[in-house]
């Protein structure tokens, strides 16, 4: 396992300390858990953007009818 030092704002450190006490987990565990979740979400978003760019480069776009159908569905659900 790698070791990393980082500086965090006091408010984040205080929140982390309080959460560690409340949950019985270590600050390290909570920080790694939060970092894992963040990295997974960011990696997913980047992957989806890259897929969308490939589709766009290939000319794969929704038709006007498909866009209108989705918009109509959202408008109907908003009421």
C-alpha positions, -999 to +999 in steps of 0.1 A: +000+000+000+013+035-008+015+063+016+005+098+007+006+130+026-018+159+018-029+191+033-066+195+039-085+225+051-093+227+088-130+223+083-125+192+062-102+178+089-127+185+116-155+169+097-134+139+090-125+136+127-161+139+138-173+113+113-145+089+123-156+092+160-193+088+151-188+058+129-159+040+148-139+041+116-104+055+111-099+088+094-077+070+069-105+045+061-130+073+055-106+093+034-098+063+012-135+054+009-143+089-002-115+090-026-125+057-041-160+069-047-149+102-062-124+085-085-149+059-097-175+086-104-150+107-123-136+077-143-172+068-152-179+103-164-148+105-185-155+071-200-190+082-210-178+114-225-152+095-245-179+071-258-202+100-267-173+117-286-167+086-306-204+083-314-205+120-325-173+115-346-190+086-363-221+107-370-243+088-346-269+113-335-304+111-323-330+120-349-353+150-344-382+126-337-362+108-310-353+141-293-389+152-295-401+120-280-377+122-250-386+159-245-423+151-246-418+123-220-400+147-197-426+174-201-454+149-193-435+137-162-430+173-150-467+179-146 
